[in-house]
Structures are given as C-alpha cells and as structure tokens.
C-alpha cells in the first residue's frame, strides 16, 4: 500500500510535513527468482542432453496413471517442500502434454 500525501498538519492519519517523494532505483533483490534468458536456454540444453532424473520418470508414469496423490508425495519426499513439489508436477504435466501433442 503506497503512503498517502502528507496533510501538513501535526495530527491525523496523514500527519507530517509535505515533501516530494524521491524516485529510487530498484533494488537487485526485487529481481530474485526471475530467470534470465541465458539461464533458461542453458537449462533447456541440459534437459535435452541429460534427460529426466529417475524419480522424474517415475513421477511422469504416476501422473499418466492418474495417481496424482502418490506423485505429490514422492516429489515432496525428493524435493523437500510441497511448493517445490507442486511446481515440479506442473512442469512434468506440461512435458507429458507436449509429448502427447507431437
């Protein structure tokens, strides 16, 4: 929530001396998690060359056989958190969908 314009009064919700806000340069930490073009390219090449990990192949089989709960449990055990697990399952589901189309 952006702070409102100061009222110039000493009391109230917007109390304080009226000033102009400075435009600050964006911090590098705000970019955290956003992947660059180079990184995505390199990862795609590595995926092409190395293929999928054994647990990923197993998870893909589970998804194909509509055993989603088992797949989630397996990926959570391998990756540590449920959020990472859901992200990995989405990724592998997209891979399956792409392979079915082609």
N, CA, C and O atoms as CSV, one atom per row, in Angstrom:
chain,resi,resn,atom,element,x,y,z
A,1,UNK,N,N,0.845,-1.179,0.000
A,1,UNK,CA,C,0.000,0.000,0.000
A,1,UNK,C,C,0.884,1.234,0.000
A,1,UNK,O,O,1.732,1.379,0.881
A,2,UNK,N,N,0.709,2.120,-0.960
A,2,UNK,CA,C,1.514,3.330,-1.067
A,2,UNK,C,C,1.046,4.349,-0.027
A,2,UNK,O,O,-0.154,4.523,0.185
A,3,UNK,N,N,2.016,5.029,0.627
A,3,UNK,CA,C,1.619,6.034,1.622
A,3,UNK,C,C,0.931,7.213,0.943
A,3,UNK,O,O,1.290,7.610,-0.166
A,4,UNK,N,N,-0.089,7.777,1.653
A,4,UNK,CA,C,-0.831,8.897,1.087
A,4,UNK,C,C,-0.023,10.190,1.216
A,4,UNK,O,O,0.964,10.252,1.948
A,5,UNK,N,N,-0.459,11.206,0.498
A,5,UNK,CA,C,0.172,12.527,0.552
A,5,UNK,C,C,0.010,13.087,1.964
A,5,UNK,O,O,-1.075,13.007,2.540
A,6,UNK,N,N,1.073,13.650,2.519
A,6,UNK,CA,C,1.030,14.235,3.856
A,6,UNK,C,C,0.138,15.472,3.841
A,6,UNK,O,O,0.062,16.186,2.841
A,7,UNK,N,N,-0.536,15.715,4.963
A,7,UNK,CA,C,-1.505,16.805,5.022
A,7,UNK,C,C,-0.864,18.138,5.433
A,7,UNK,O,O,-1.435,19.201,5.187
A,8,UNK,N,N,0.311,18.083,6.054
A,8,UNK,CA,C,0.933,19.308,6.542
A,8,UNK,C,C,0.510,19.643,7.959
A,8,UNK,O,O,1.011,20.602,8.548
A,9,UNK,N,N,-0.409,18.860,8.514
A,9,UNK,CA,C,-0.873,19.064,9.884
A,9,UNK,C,C,-0.114,18.133,10.821
A,9,UNK,O,O,0.451,17.127,10.394
A,10,UNK,N,N,-0.110,18.481,12.094
A,10,UNK,CA,C,0.626,17.684,13.072
A,10,UNK,C,C,-0.193,16.518,13.600
A,10,UNK,O,O,0.337,15.664,14.312
A,11,UNK,N,N,-1.478,16.469,13.262
A,11,UNK,CA,C,-2.338,15.387,13.758
A,11,UNK,C,C,-3.078,14.735,12.601
A,11,UNK,O,O,-3.129,15.284,11.500
A,12,UNK,N,N,-3.653,13.561,12.853
A,12,UNK,CA,C,-4.452,12.879,11.848
A,12,UNK,C,C,-3.697,11.723,11.212
A,12,UNK,O,O,-2.533,11.474,11.527
A,13,UNK,N,N,-4.385,11.012,10.298
A,13,UNK,CA,C,-3.791,9.835,9.671
A,13,UNK,C,C,-2.628,10.202,8.760
A,13,UNK,O,O,-1.634,9.477,8.711
A,14,UNK,N,N,-2.731,11.303,8.047
A,14,UNK,CA,C,-1.686,11.700,7.096
A,14,UNK,C,C,-0.857,12.850,7.637
A,14,UNK,O,O,-0.469,13.743,6.883
A,15,UNK,N,N,-0.583,12.839,8.928
A,15,UNK,CA,C,0.141,13.946,9.553
A,15,UNK,C,C,1.572,14.019,9.036
A,15,UNK,O,O,2.144,13.016,8.608
A,16,UNK,N,N,2.133,15.204,9.083
A,16,UNK,CA,C,3.530,15.355,8.717
A,16,UNK,C,C,3.768,16.460,7.710
A,16,UNK,O,O,2.843,16.946,7.059
A,17,UNK,N,N,5.015,16.842,7.598
A,17,UNK,CA,C,5.442,17.907,6.687
A,17,UNK,C,C,5.302,17.428,5.242
A,17,UNK,O,O,5.655,16.291,4.930
A,18,UNK,N,N,4.791,18.285,4.365
A,18,UNK,CA,C,4.598,17.914,2.966
A,18,UNK,C,C,5.957,17.865,2.261
A,18,UNK,O,O,6.705,18.842,2.270
A,19,UNK,N,N,6.264,16.718,1.654
A,19,UNK,CA,C,7.535,16.539,0.943
A,19,UNK,C,C,7.266,15.901,-0.410
A,19,UNK,O,O,6.185,15.363,-0.652
A,20,UNK,N,N,8.252,15.965,-1.280
A,20,UNK,CA,C,8.132,15.262,-2.565
A,20,UNK,C,C,8.885,13.938,-2.450
A,20,UNK,O,O,9.998,13.896,-1.924
A,21,UNK,N,N,8.279,12.864,-2.941
A,21,UNK,CA,C,8.887,11.542,-2.848
A,21,UNK,C,C,9.994,11.407,-3.892
A,21,UNK,O,O,9.852,11.863,-5.027
A,22,UNK,N,N,11.107,10.769,-3.486
A,22,UNK,CA,C,12.214,10.541,-4.416
A,22,UNK,C,C,11.962,9.262,-5.186
A,22,UNK,O,O,11.428,8.297,-4.640
A,23,UNK,N,N,12.348,9.251,-6.464
A,23,UNK,CA,C,12.289,8.029,-7.259
A,23,UNK,C,C,13.585,7.265,-7.028
A,23,UNK,O,O,14.651,7.703,-7.461
A,24,UNK,N,N,13.499,6.123,-6.345
A,24,UNK,CA,C,14.689,5.343,-6.040
A,24,UNK,C,C,14.892,4.263,-7.088
A,24,UNK,O,O,13.933,3.747,-7.662
A,25,UNK,N,N,16.166,3.926,-7.331
A,25,UNK,CA,C,16.489,2.858,-8.263
A,25,UNK,C,C,16.042,1.529,-7.660
A,25,UNK,O,O,16.148,1.324,-6.451
A,26,UNK,N,N,15.546,0.632,-8.501
A,26,UNK,CA,C,15.051,-0.648,-8.000
A,26,UNK,C,C,16.198,-1.501,-7.465
A,26,UNK,O,O,17.270,-1.575,-8.067
A,27,UNK,N,N,15.951,-2.147,-6.317
A,27,UNK,CA,C,16.974,-2.989,-5.688
A,27,UNK,C,C,17.165,-4.274,-6.492
A,27,UNK,O,O,16.207,-4.782,-7.074
A,28,UNK,N,N,18.378,-4.800,-6.531
A,28,UNK,CA,C,18.601,-6.081,-7.210
A,28,UNK,C,C,17.821,-7.227,-6.558
A,28,UNK,O,O,17.478,-8.204,-7.224
A,29,UNK,N,N,17.545,-7.106,-5.266
A,29,UNK,CA,C,16.852,-8.194,-4.563
A,29,UNK,C,C,15.417,-8.359,-5.057
A,29,UNK,O,O,14.830,-9.425,-4.875
A,30,UNK,N,N,14.842,-7.332,-5.677
A,30,UNK,CA,C,13.482,-7.452,-6.210
A,30,UNK,C,C,13.455,-8.370,-7.432
A,30,UNK,O,O,12.394,-8.864,-7.813
A,31,UNK,N,N,14.610,-8.599,-8.041
A,31,UNK,CA,C,14.710,-9.430,-9.233
A,31,UNK,C,C,14.872,-10.908,-8.871
A,31,UNK,O,O,14.870,-11.768,-9.752
A,32,UNK,N,N,15.009,-11.199,-7.592
A,32,UNK,CA,C,15.279,-12.563,-7.146
A,32,UNK,C,C,14.195,-13.525,-7.619
A,32,UNK,O,O,13.004,-13.251,-7.478
A,33,UNK,N,N,14.619,-14.649,-8.177
A,33,UNK,CA,C,13.680,-15.660,-8.625
A,33,UNK,C,C,13.334,-15.554,-10.100
A,33,UNK,O,O,12.863,-16.524,-10.694
A,34,UNK,N,N,13.562,-14.384,-10.705
A,34,UNK,CA,C,13.271,-14.224,-12.130
A,34,UNK,C,C,14.446,-14.798,-12.915
A,34,UNK,O,O,15.589,-14.399,-12.693
A,35,UNK,N,N,14.177,-15.733,-13.833
A,35,UNK,CA,C,15.266,-16.372,-14.548
A,35,UNK,C,C,15.604,-15.594,-15.815
A,35,UNK,O,O,14.722,-15.077,-16.500
A,36,UNK,N,N,16.888,-15.524,-16.106
A,36,UNK,CA,C,17.354,-14.793,-17.285
A,36,UNK,C,C,17.225,-15.671,-18.531
A,36,UNK,O,O,17.008,-16.880,-18.440
A,37,UNK,N,N,17.363,-15.036,-19.692
A,37,UNK,CA,C,17.260,-15.770,-20.959
A,37,UNK,C,C,18.351,-16.824,-21.054
A,37,UNK,O,O,18.110,-17.957,-21.471
A,38,UNK,N,N,19.567,-16.427,-20.655
A,38,UNK,CA,C,20.705,-17.347,-20.738
A,38,UNK,C,C,20.477,-18.588,-19.865
A,38,UNK,O,O,20.712,-19.716,-20.299
A,39,UNK,N,N,20.019,-18.362,-18.636
A,39,UNK,CA,C,19.793,-19.470,-17.702
A,39,UNK,C,C,18.749,-20.438,-18.247
A,39,UNK,O,O,18.943,-21.653,-18.204
A,40,UNK,N,N,17.636,-19.899,-18.763
A,40,UNK,CA,C,16.595,-20.778,-19.288
A,40,UNK,C,C,17.107,-21.551,-20.503
A,40,UNK,O,O,16.763,-22.719,-20.686
A,41,UNK,N,N,17.926,-20.904,-21.332
A,41,UNK,CA,C,18.499,-21.567,-22.501
A,41,UNK,C,C,19.407,-22.715,-22.079
A,41,UNK,O,O,19.302,-23.825,-22.601
A,42,UNK,N,N,20.305,-22.438,-21.123
A,42,UNK,CA,C,21.255,-23.456,-20.649
A,42,UNK,C,C,20.506,-24.626,-20.024
A,42,UNK,O,O,20.853,-25.783,-20.261
A,43,UNK,N,N,19.481,-24.335,-19.228
A,43,UNK,CA,C,18.704,-25.407,-18.597
A,43,UNK,C,C,17.997,-26.269,-19.631
A,43,UNK,O,O,17.893,-27.485,-19.474
A,44,UNK,N,N,17.505,-25.621,-20.705
A,44,UNK,CA,C,16.823,-26.393,-21.747
A,44,UNK,C,C,17.798,-27.318,-22.464
A,44,UNK,O,O,17.446,-28.446,-22.810
A,45,UNK,N,N,19.037,-26.841,-22.690
A,45,UNK,CA,C,20.067,-27.674,-23.330
A,45,UNK,C,C,20.427,-28.854,-22.429
A,45,UNK,O,O,20.546,-29.986,-22.897
A,46,UNK,N,N,20.599,-28.582,-21.137
A,46,UNK,CA,C,20.948,-29.643,-20.190
A,46,UNK,C,C,19.832,-30.676,-20.135
A,46,UNK,O,O,20.100,-31.877,-20.089
A,47,UNK,N,N,18.578,-30.220,-20.137
A,47,UNK,CA,C,17.434,-31.130,-20.111
A,47,UNK,C,C,17.420,-32.003,-21.361
A,47,UNK,O,O,17.120,-33.195,-21.297
A,48,UNK,N,N,17.753,-31.384,-22.512
A,48,UNK,CA,C,17.783,-32.103,-23.782
A,48,UNK,C,C,18.858,-33.191,-23.781
A,48,UNK,O,O,18.630,-34.303,-24.257
A,49,UNK,N,N,20.035,-32.854,-23.238
A,49,UNK,CA,C,21.170,-33.782,-23.253
A,49,UNK,C,C,21.033,-34.848,-22.171
A,49,UNK,O,O,21.190,-36.038,-22.445
A,50,UNK,N,N,20.743,-34.428,-20.952
A,50,UNK,CA,C,20.761,-35.349,-19.817
A,50,UNK,C,C,19.438,-36.081,-19.626
A,50,UNK,O,O,19.413,-37.169,-19.050
A,51,UNK,N,N,18.337,-35.497,-20.103
A,51,UNK,CA,C,17.035,-36.134,-19.927
A,51,UNK,C,C,16.501,-35.936,-18.521
A,51,UNK,O,O,16.886,-34.992,-17.830
A,52,UNK,N,N,15.625,-36.817,-18.101
A,52,UNK,CA,C,14.978,-36.699,-16.800
A,52,UNK,C,C,15.650,-37.592,-15.772
A,52,UNK,O,O,16.216,-38.632,-16.112
A,53,UNK,N,N,15.583,-37.179,-14.507
A,53,UNK,CA,C,16.101,-37.980,-13.405
A,53,UNK,C,C,15.183,-39.194,-13.225
A,53,UNK,O,O,14.015,-39.148,-13.613
A,54,UNK,N,N,15.700,-40.269,-12.645
A,54,UNK,CA,C,14.866,-41.468,-12.456
A,54,UNK,C,C,13.569,-41.194,-11.691
A,54,UNK,O,O,12.520,-41.743,-12.031
A,55,UNK,N,N,13.640,-40.339,-10.651
A,55,UNK,CA,C,12.415,-40.061,-9.898
A,55,UNK,C,C,11.425,-39.272,-10.741
A,55,UNK,O,O,10.213,-39.415,-10.579
A,56,UNK,N,N,11.942,-38.429,-11.653
A,56,UNK,CA,C,11.055,-37.653,-12.528
A,56,UNK,C,C,10.333,-38.581,-13.516
A,56,UNK,O,O,9.152,-38.390,-13.806
A,57,UNK,N,N,11.047,-39.574,-14.021
A,57,UNK,CA,C,10.414,-40.539,-14.928
A,57,UNK,C,C,9.321,-41.322,-14.195
A,57,UNK,O,O,8.251,-41.584,-14.744
A,58,UNK,N,N,9.610,-41.685,-12.956
A,58,UNK,CA,C,8.627,-42.418,-12.148
A,58,UNK,C,C,7.391,-41.558,-11.892
A,58,UNK,O,O,6.260,-42.038,-11.973
A,59,UNK,N,N,7.622,-40.273,-11.580
A,59,UNK,CA,C,6.513,-39.348,-11.330
A,59,UNK,C,C,5.667,-39.184,-12.591
A,59,UNK,O,O,4.440,-39.118,-12.508
A,60,UNK,N,N,6.316,-39.116,-13.762
A,60,UNK,CA,C,5.583,-38.983,-15.017
A,60,UNK,C,C,4.691,-40.206,-15.243
A,60,UNK,O,O,3.561,-40.078,-15.715
A,61,UNK,N,N,5.200,-41.377,-14.908
A,61,UNK,CA,C,4.389,-42.598,-15.034
A,61,UNK,C,C,3.186,-42.539,-14.087
A,61,UNK,O,O,2.074,-42.910,-14.461
A,62,UNK,N,N,3.424,-42.067,-12.856
A,62,UNK,CA,C,2.333,-41.962,-11.887
A,62,UNK,C,C,1.263,-40.983,-12.366
A,62,UNK,O,O,0.067,-41.234,-12.215
A,63,UNK,N,N,1.707,-39.858,-12.947
A,63,UNK,CA,C,0.753,-38.863,-13.455
A,63,UNK,C,C,-0.060,-39.461,-14.614
A,63,UNK,O,O,-1.272,-39.267,-14.699
A,64,UNK,N,N,0.626,-40.187,-15.499
A,64,UNK,CA,C,-0.077,-40.825,-16.629
A,64,UNK,C,C,-1.134,-41.809,-16.142
A,64,UNK,O,O,-2.201,-41.927,-16.744
A,65,UNK,N,N,-0.836,-42.516,-15.049
A,65,UNK,CA,C,-1.773,-43.492,-14.494
A,65,UNK,C,C,-2.751,-42.860,-13.502
A,65,UNK,O,O,-3.419,-43.560,-12.742
A,66,UNK,N,N,-2.827,-41.516,-13.521
A,66,UNK,CA,C,-3.716,-40.707,-12.665
A,66,UNK,C,C,-3.599,-41.070,-11.180
A,66,UNK,O,O,-4.602,-41.206,-10.480
A,67,UNK,N,N,-2.366,-41.223,-10.723
A,67,UNK,CA,C,-2.094,-41.399,-9.301
A,67,UNK,C,C,-1.403,-40.120,-8.808
A,67,UNK,O,O,-0.237,-40.126,-8.415
A,68,UNK,N,N,-2.176,-39.022,-8.844
A,68,UNK,CA,C,-1.617,-37.701,-8.549
A,68,UNK,C,C,-1.162,-37.557,-7.101
A,68,UNK,O,O,-0.136,-36.935,-6.828
A,69,UNK,N,N,-1.917,-38.126,-6.182
A,69,UNK,CA,C,-1.564,-38.003,-4.773
A,69,UNK,C,C,-0.225,-38.684,-4.487
A,69,UNK,O,O,0.622,-38.143,-3.776
A,70,UNK,N,N,-0.052,-39.873,-5.051
A,70,UNK,CA,C,1.207,-40.612,-4.876
A,70,UNK,C,C,2.362,-39.830,-5.492
A,70,UNK,O,O,3.456,-39.784,-4.929
A,71,UNK,N,N,2.115,-39.214,-6.654
A,71,UNK,CA,C,3.146,-38.425,-7.330
A,71,UNK,C,C,3.556,-37.234,-6.471
A,71,UNK,O,O,4.741,-36.919,-6.362
A,72,UNK,N,N,2.573,-36.574,-5.863
A,72,UNK,CA,C,2.871,-35.418,-4.995
A,72,UNK,C,C,3.684,-35.842,-3.784
A,72,UNK,O,O,4.623,-35.155,-3.381
A,73,UNK,N,N,3.314,-36.985,-3.204
A,73,UNK,CA,C,4.038,-37.475,-2.027
A,73,UNK,C,C,5.488,-37.795,-2.382
A,73,UNK,O,O,6.409,-37.473,-1.631
A,74,UNK,N,N,5.676,-38.434,-3.541
A,74,UNK,CA,C,7.022,-38.815,-3.976
A,74,UNK,C,C,7.889,-37.583,-4.230
A,74,UNK,O,O,9.037,-37.522,-3.788
A,75,UNK,N,N,7.332,-36.596,-4.949
A,75,UNK,CA,C,8.128,-35.396,-5.245
A,75,UNK,C,C,8.410,-34.594,-3.981
A,75,UNK,O,O,9.477,-33.992,-3.856
A,76,UNK,N,N,7.475,-34.579,-3.053
A,76,UNK,CA,C,7.724,-33.855,-1.804
A,76,UNK,C,C,8.867,-34.502,-1.033
A,76,UNK,O,O,9.709,-33.816,-0.453
A,77,UNK,N,N,8.886,-35.821,-1.035
A,77,UNK,CA,C,9.961,-36.537,-0.339
A,77,UNK,C,C,11.315,-36.230,-0.981
A,77,UNK,O,O,12.316,-36.075,-0.281
A,78,UNK,N,N,11.343,-36.142,-2.323
A,78,UNK,CA,C,12.601,-35.900,-3.034
A,78,UNK,C,C,13.052,-34.442,-2.978
A,78,UNK,O,O,14.249,-34.162,-2.899
A,79,UNK,N,N,12.089,-33.508,-3.019
A,79,UNK,CA,C,12.443,-32.092,-3.162
A,79,UNK,C,C,12.363,-31.288,-1.862
A,79,UNK,O,O,12.919,-30.193,-1.780
A,80,UNK,N,N,11.677,-31.820,-0.848
A,80,UNK,CA,C,11.716,-31.143,0.450
A,80,UNK,C,C,10.480,-30.362,0.827
A,80,UNK,O,O,10.002,-30.485,1.955
A,81,UNK,N,N,9.934,-29.542,-0.100
A,81,UNK,CA,C,8.766,-28.751,0.265
A,81,UNK,C,C,7.613,-29.036,-0.695
A,81,UNK,O,O,7.818,-29.479,-1.825
A,82,UNK,N,N,6.407,-28.775,-0.222
A,82,UNK,CA,C,5.218,-29.053,-1.019
A,82,UNK,C,C,5.111,-28.084,-2.192
A,82,UNK,O,O,4.606,-28.442,-3.257
A,83,UNK,N,N,5.590,-26.846,-1.991
A,83,UNK,CA,C,5.546,-25.847,-3.071
A,83,UNK,C,C,6.433,-26.281,-4.240
A,83,UNK,O,O,6.027,-26.191,-5.398
A,84,UNK,N,N,7.645,-26.752,-3.933
A,84,UNK,CA,C,8.552,-27.260,-4.976
A,84,UNK,C,C,7.942,-28.471,-5.656
A,84,UNK,O,O,8.075,-28.657,-6.866
A,85,UNK,N,N,7.266,-29.299,-4.853
A,85,UNK,CA,C,6.629,-30.494,-5.378
A,85,UNK,C,C,5.555,-30.136,-6.395
A,85,UNK,O,O,5.501,-30.727,-7.474
A,86,UNK,N,N,4.700,-29.171,-6.059
A,86,UNK,CA,C,3.621,-28.759,-6.960
A,86,UNK,C,C,4.193,-28.174,-8.250
A,86,UNK,O,O,3.680,-28.428,-9.340
A,87,UNK,N,N,5.262,-27.387,-8.113
A,87,UNK,CA,C,5.893,-26.772,-9.284
A,87,UNK,C,C,6.471,-27.842,-10.219
A,87,UNK,O,O,6.323,-27.757,-11.438
A,88,UNK,N,N,7.127,-28.847,-9.635
A,88,UNK,CA,C,7.715,-29.936,-10.414
A,88,UNK,C,C,6.626,-30.744,-11.115
A,88,UNK,O,O,6.792,-31.122,-12.275
A,89,UNK,N,N,5.519,-31.011,-10.430
A,89,UNK,CA,C,4.423,-31.773,-11.029
A,89,UNK,C,C,3.796,-30.998,-12.184
A,89,UNK,O,O,3.439,-31.585,-13.205
A,90,UNK,N,N,3.660,-29.670,-12.026
A,90,UNK,CA,C,3.154,-28.839,-13.131
A,90,UNK,C,C,4.081,-28.942,-14.335
A,90,UNK,O,O,3.634,-29.102,-15.471
A,91,UNK,N,N,5.386,-28.845,-14.064
A,91,UNK,CA,C,6.393,-28.921,-15.131
A,91,UNK,C,C,6.295,-30.257,-15.877
A,91,UNK,O,O,6.283,-30.290,-17.108
A,92,UNK,N,N,6.226,-31.355,-15.117
A,92,UNK,CA,C,6.181,-32.680,-15.728
A,92,UNK,C,C,4.850,-32.935,-16.442
A,92,UNK,O,O,4.814,-33.636,-17.454
A,93,UNK,N,N,3.759,-32.370,-15.919
A,93,UNK,CA,C,2.462,-32.492,-16.583
A,93,UNK,C,C,2.502,-31.791,-17.940
A,93,UNK,O,O,1.965,-32.297,-18.925
A,94,UNK,N,N,3.148,-30.613,-17.981
A,94,UNK,CA,C,3.297,-29.891,-19.252
A,94,UNK,C,C,4.136,-30.689,-20.241
A,94,UNK,O,O,3.840,-30.705,-21.436
A,95,UNK,N,N,5.183,-31.353,-19.752
A,95,UNK,CA,C,6.040,-32.175,-20.621
A,95,UNK,C,C,5.226,-33.319,-21.227
A,95,UNK,O,O,5.345,-33.620,-22.415
A,96,UNK,N,N,4.394,-33.954,-20.389
A,96,UNK,CA,C,3.544,-35.054,-20.866
A,96,UNK,C,C,2.569,-34.546,-21.925
A,96,UNK,O,O,2.359,-35.190,-22.953
A,97,UNK,N,N,1.974,-33.375,-21.656
A,97,UNK,CA,C,1.010,-32.800,-22.595
A,97,UNK,C,C,1.678,-32.485,-23.939
A,97,UNK,O,O,1.095,-32.723,-24.997
A,98,UNK,N,N,2.913,-31.945,-23.889
A,98,UNK,CA,C,3.639,-31.622,-25.114
A,98,UNK,C,C,3.978,-32.881,-25.908
A,98,UNK,O,O,3.886,-32.898,-27.135
A,99,UNK,N,N,4.374,-33.943,-25.185
A,99,UNK,CA,C,4.736,-35.180,-25.873
A,99,UNK,C,C,3.510,-35.838,-26.509
A,99,UNK,O,O,3.635,-36.492,-27.545
A,100,UNK,N,N,2.335,-35.678,-25.911
A,100,UNK,CA,C,1.103,-36.236,-26.479
A,100,UNK,C,C,0.701,-35.489,-27.746
A,100,UNK,O,O,0.193,-36.089,-28.693
A,101,UNK,N,N,0.935,-34.154,-27.760
A,101,UNK,CA,C,0.579,-33.351,-28.934
A,101,UNK,C,C,1.417,-33.707,-30.140
A,101,UNK,O,O,0.916,-33.778,-31.262
A,102,UNK,N,N,2.707,-33.933,-29.899
A,102,UNK,CA,C,3.607,-34.187,-31.040
A,102,UNK,C,C,3.683,-35.646,-31.435
A,102,UNK,O,O,4.400,-35.996,-32.373
